[in-house]
Amino acid sequence: MSETNPFQILVLNGPNLNMTGFREPDVYGKKPLEEIDAEIQQHAQKKGVNVRILQSNIEGQLIDQIQEARRWADAIVINPGALGHYSYALRDALASVRIPVVEVHLSNVHSREAFRRESVIAPVTIGQVVGFGGFGYLMAIDALLNLEREVV
């Protein structure tokens, strides 16, 4: 990462995350996704990072974005939503691009229903951030930047 070539991160949000702030606010928080996205952009700007943010309810669109990211992104932050529990296609797409991935969940999935505790995505990520609401995305970005500094 340099001033002429800033670190590039793709931030992906899966199904139903567009309902954040409305859907089960006691679980997912009261802050709409648009506000979380704005906080991600502000945080990234302060850190000298470029981010592209996308939310889709369509698995194939997320996979297309992951595959395209291999051409430009240095890392991916993904909140796969429910796809994280069963989408082997999403898992395979993340594994195939061979760039660092951090999985984020707004709620603490490990304290919820049993099916939410299993992630098929986790084995192809460098780590997970769960249970910190929208702040988890900022933590993921900071973790990726720290990893970048340690690798260089």
N, C-alpha and C positions, 0 to 999 in steps of 0.2 A: 504494500500500500504506500502510495506517495501522493503528493499534492497533484501531480499531473495524471496520476492513475489511481483514483480512489477505490477503496474496497467496495465491491458491488454485492448486494444481498437481495435475493428474491424472498419476499414474505408472502406465503400462501395461507389462505383460510378456506377450509372446506365447508361442507354442507351445514346449513342452518346458522352459521356464524353471522350472517347478515341480519339475523334476528336478535343478536346480542343487545342487551339493554331492555328488551321487551320479553323475550323468552326466559322463563324461570329466573327472574333477577336475583332470587335468593341463592341460586346455584352459580349463575354465570355473570352476575353483577348487573348494575344499573346503567353502566356506561355503554352507549351505542358503539358499534364497530367503527363508525366514522370518526368518533372522538379518539378511539384507540389508535386508528390509523394516523390521525394527526399527531398524536404523541410519539408514535414510531418515527414519523417524518422529522419531527423536531429533534428527537434524540439522535437520529442518524446524522442530521445536519450538524449538530454540535460536535459529533464524533468525526466528522469529515467523511461520512459514508454515504454512498448512494443506495437507495432502496427503491424497489418496485413492489407494489402491494396489489394483490389480486384476491378476491373472494369468488368462489364458484360453488354452486350446488351440483355441478356436473363433474364426475370423476374424470372423464376424458379430457376436459379442459384443464384440470389440474395437472394431469400427466403431460399434456402438450406443453404447458408452461415449464414444467420440470425439464423436459427434453430440450426445449429451446434454451433454458438457462445454462446448459453446458457450454454454450457459445460465449456467454458474457459474465455469468455470475461467479463470484468467489465462494459463495455459501448460500444456503437456503435455510430459512426459518419457516416451519410449517406447523399449523394447527389443523390437523386433518379431520377434526371432529370425529364423528362416528366411523369414518373410513379408516381411521387408525386402528380400529379393532378387528377389521376383517379384509381390508383391501390389499391383496397380494399384488395386484397390478400397480397400485401406488407405491408399495414397498419396492417392487422391482424397478420402477422408474427412478426412484431415489437412489437405489444401489447402482444403477447403470450410469448415472452422470458423474459419479466419482468425485464429488465435491462435498465438503462438510455440511451436515444437516443437523439442526437442532429441532426437536419436537416440543411444541408448546401446547398446553391445555390450560384454559382459564380456571377450571375447577381442579381440585385434587382428586384425580380419577382413582387413586389408590384407596380413597376413603368412601368410594361410592359402590354401586352395584358391581358384582363380580365380573360381568362381561366387560366393564370399562377398565378393569385393572390390567387386561392383556392388550399389548400393543404389538401388532405385526410390523410396525414402522420402527420401533425402538432399536431392534438389532442392527439397523443400517444407519443409525444416527450416532453422533458423538455424545449426545446426552439429551435429557428431557428437563423441561421446566414446567412444573405443574402446581396449580393451586394459588398463584399469585395474581390472578386476573390479568388485565392488560399489561401490568408491569412485567409479566413474564416475557413478553416480546423484547422489552428493553434489556432484561437480564440475558436473554439469548444473544442479542446483538453484542453486548459487552463480552460474553463468553467467547464468541467467535473472534472478536478483535483481540482478546487476550491470547487465544490459540494462535492467531496469525502472528502476533509479536513473538511468541515462543518458538514458532516454527522457523521464522526468518533468521 
